[in-house]
Amino acid sequence: MSWISRLLGNKENSSDVAKRRLQMVLVHDRSDVSPGLIAQIKDDIIEVIARRLAIDPEHVVVNLSQTARESRLVAEIPLLANQRQH
């Protein structure tokens, strides 16, 4: 589901959710990165970003994606305000 669809309130159907979850499982298996390690990385990212920006830690999403040429770790971090924390 694209961010535009989420913004407009379009809901994902269960087959899309299941497909995305299966893709994540396959990527984790191929990259040899455990879900536990991804959770630790997510916690570290939240801790570091929260030092400088007001974020919504409950809605941070960290995904690992892989293509034939590269692997990517992508973090979606919702900001609560456009202010820096001190």
N, C-alpha and C positions, 0 to 999 in steps of 0.2 A: 504494500500500500504506500503510495507516495505521500509526501508531506502535504501536498495540496489537498489530496483526498481527506487526510486527517483534519486539516484546517477547515474544510467545508463540511465535516461531520459525516462523511461517507463511511460506512462500516465495512469491515472485512468479512467475507464469508468464511466458514470453518475450513473449507478446502484450501483457501489461500493461507490461512494460519498454519494448517498442518503441513503444507508444502514448504513454507518458510522454516518451520521447525526442523523438518527432515533435512533441508539444505544445511542448516546450522550443524546438525549432528554429523553429516557427511564431511563438512569442512573441518570440524574439530578432529574427526578421525584421521583425515588426510594430513593435517598439519601437526598432529601429535601434541596439541595443546589441550589440556584437560579443562573441563568446565570449572573446576575448582580454581585453576590458575586464572581463568578469565574473571572469575568473581573477585579474586585478590587484586587483579589489575584494575577492575572497576572501582574497588574501594580506594585504591591508591589515587586514581584519577580524581575521584570525588574529593578526597582530602586535599590534594594539591590545588585544584581549581577553586574550591570553597575558600581557600585562604585569600583570594583576590576578588572573587565575584560571588554575588548572591545567586545560588543555584537551587534547584529542586532535586535533592538527592534521591528522592523516592522514584523519580521518573527518568533517571539516567539509564541509558541503554548502551551496552558495549557489545559489538558483534565482530566476529571474525569472518571475513569472506575470502574466497580463493578463486582465482581463475587459472588458466593454464600457465600464465606467465608470472603471477604474483599473488601474494597473500596480503590482506589488509585488515588492520584492526581499526574499527570505526566506532567512535563514541558520540552519542547524541546526548547533549547536556542542556536541559532547559534552564534558561536564565530567569530569575525571579524579578530582577530589576536591572536597570541600566547604570547601576552605581557600583563602585568598587568598595569592598569591605576593607576596614583598616585593622 
